[in-house]
Amino acid sequence: MKDRGHLLEKRKKMAGIWLAAPALLGTFLFFLLPFAICIKYSFTFGVGGAYFAGLENYKGVFSSYAFQLAASNTLRFLAIGVTLNITLSFFTALILKKGLAGSRLFRYILLLPLVLPIASVVMVVQVFFAETGIVNHWLDSLGVPIAQWLQGPNAFYVLLGLYLWKSFGYSVILLLSGLNAVPDEFYQTAAIEGAGGVQKLVFVTLPMMPPHLFLAVVMGIVNAFKSYREAFLLGGKHPHDSIYMIQHFLNNNFENLNYQKLSVAAIMLLFVLLALLCGLYLFQNKYKEE
């Protein structure tokens, strides 16, 4: 009986390995192997990585004005966009939690941007913000100087508005689910102790929200990087400097077959994202322990 049980346990393990094999093979072929090749290219020079270059590729990328511009724009977009998105979403979720009239319909409306084709949305934006678009026509009728919305510094704010419009509803739903998970007994106990609205928010709501805020921030960062589609549709391969993102740098070097610079930028982007996510995770755990 003991040998039979051991044989069954072994068969279960083998069955699990065979079931996981396609996913493991796909991960190796399409993620781990290309990443290893990417690391090799970052330290080599020439066709096929024929010559070892050490850190010269890294020095060249860091000293490149295009990379510096792309990195600074990307970090600026992340800092402003994600912060605004989480702040506005959190306070909107607080309002919706009160169960005001029409809040249920408003929740459905918030998710509409997720199902609209981004190309059609960008076309509408161009109709409004083009040099001869509706907004400039309205400004001209009021005697106000027209602005370069898509080919000037204002392009950053147009792209930021698109990001907030598309990510706002999803973040509200995530945070609203977290608010609904806070037991009403906590608020009742706080009210008995004489706590006001602000005190309930600070000492009851916020301590219960880190896991949901963490998820909302992570999804906000992911959606911020997805905004490259909007930036590409608005400005093309070489948009205004204010919306030249790290994805533009990667895409342009790929088209130029400059795999060394592409590899360096991709590796640096990976490490920055890992550091950012690990920092958020550690902050969440530290806040939870306290």
C-alpha angles and dihedrals in degrees: 000000000000092000091047092052090049090050092051091049090051091050091052091052092049091048090052091050092050092048091050094043097088092051092045092047092049091049091051096046100041103030117017098038095046089046091053089050089048091054090049092051091050090063099040140067134210135034110332092001094289098163131047110237103175112205095339092105091052091050091049094051094046091050092048114109091211092057093045091050093046094047094047092047092048093049091045091050092048094048096048099033100046093042093051092043095052094042095049092041093051095052091043089052089051090054093047091050089064087068098235120183111283094014093123092055090045090057091057092047090053091062095051094091089061093063099041116099108251093220091060091047091052090049090056090048090052091051089055102037105032117117089260093031132125096270094052090045089054092047091049091052089055092049093249118137112257119245135221097241100171103025099043141052089290089071088081091060093045089053090045090052091051091051093049092046092052099039100037098080095047092050091048091054092049094049093042090057088053093050091049089053092062107100115244088224090072091058092045091052091048090050091052089052089054099255118160129215095275092046091051089051094049101038103029111023103037096048089056095048108065096098092050093042089050091054092045092051092048092050089045090055091048091050090047090059089047088060087083086087090060092044091050093048092047099045108010125221093326108035128168113301092251093066099034099126134188089259089060089054091050094045095047093049090048091054090048089051090237094146094165094062090039091054094048093049092047093051093047091049090052093051092047091051092047091049091048095048093044090050091052091047093050091046090051093050092046091050090048092052092049 
